[in-house]
Amino acid sequence: MKNELWAIPSDIEILLSLGSQSEFPNKRDFAYSTMRNSHCGIVVFSPLLWKENKKTIIAIFRHELAHII
């Protein structure tokens, strides 16, 4: 049985970037994602994210990745 939820395009590109703290004015702003075009997404992370625990970092990464795919 094929799971259509996992039919991710093979030609999608995801760029990861470290933003500046000024892009994240609120205390709980750790990342945002945007689409450059239909085949390329960008995830920008706050410098403060790396002070969080590993589980939080993974959860935020997964959340932003879900926006792209």
C-alpha positions as CSV (number, residue, x, y, z in Angstrom):
1,M,0.0,0.0,0.0
2,K,1.5,3.3,-1.1
3,N,1.5,6.2,1.4
4,E,0.9,9.3,-0.6
5,L,1.9,11.5,2.3
6,W,5.5,10.5,1.7
7,A,5.5,11.3,-2.1
8,I,8.1,14.0,-1.8
9,P,9.4,15.3,-5.1
10,S,12.9,14.1,-5.7
11,D,14.1,17.4,-7.2
12,I,13.3,19.5,-4.2
13,E,16.3,21.5,-2.7
14,I,16.3,22.7,0.8
15,L,18.9,25.4,1.8
16,L,19.8,25.8,5.5
17,S,21.0,29.2,6.7
18,L,21.9,30.8,10.0
19,G,20.2,34.2,10.3
20,S,21.1,37.2,12.4
21,Q,19.5,37.7,15.8
22,S,17.7,40.9,14.4
23,E,15.6,38.6,12.2
24,F,14.2,36.9,15.4
25,P,12.9,39.7,17.7
26,N,10.7,37.5,19.9
27,K,12.2,35.2,22.6
28,R,10.6,32.1,21.1
29,D,11.4,32.8,17.4
30,F,13.9,30.1,16.5
31,A,13.4,29.6,12.7
32,Y,11.3,30.4,9.7
33,S,11.0,28.8,6.2
34,T,10.1,30.2,2.8
35,M,10.1,29.0,-0.7
36,R,12.5,30.5,-3.2
37,N,10.7,28.8,-6.1
38,S,8.6,25.7,-6.6
39,H,11.7,23.4,-6.2
40,C,13.8,25.3,-3.6
41,G,12.9,26.0,0.0
42,I,15.0,27.9,2.6
43,V,15.0,27.4,6.4
44,V,16.6,30.1,8.4
45,F,17.6,29.4,12.0
46,S,18.1,31.8,14.9
47,P,21.5,31.9,16.5
48,L,19.7,31.3,19.8
49,L,18.4,27.9,18.6
50,W,21.7,26.2,19.3
51,K,21.3,27.1,23.0
52,E,18.2,24.8,23.2
53,N,18.3,21.1,24.0
54,K,18.7,18.5,21.3
55,K,15.1,17.5,21.3
56,T,13.9,21.0,20.8
57,I,16.3,21.6,17.9
58,I,15.2,18.5,16.2
59,A,11.5,19.3,16.7
60,I,12.0,22.8,15.3
61,F,13.9,21.5,12.3
62,R,11.2,18.9,11.6
63,H,8.5,21.6,11.8
64,E,10.2,23.9,9.3
65,L,11.0,21.0,7.0
66,A,7.3,20.1,7.0
67,H,6.5,23.6,5.7
68,I,8.8,23.0,2.8
69,I,7.7,19.6,1.8
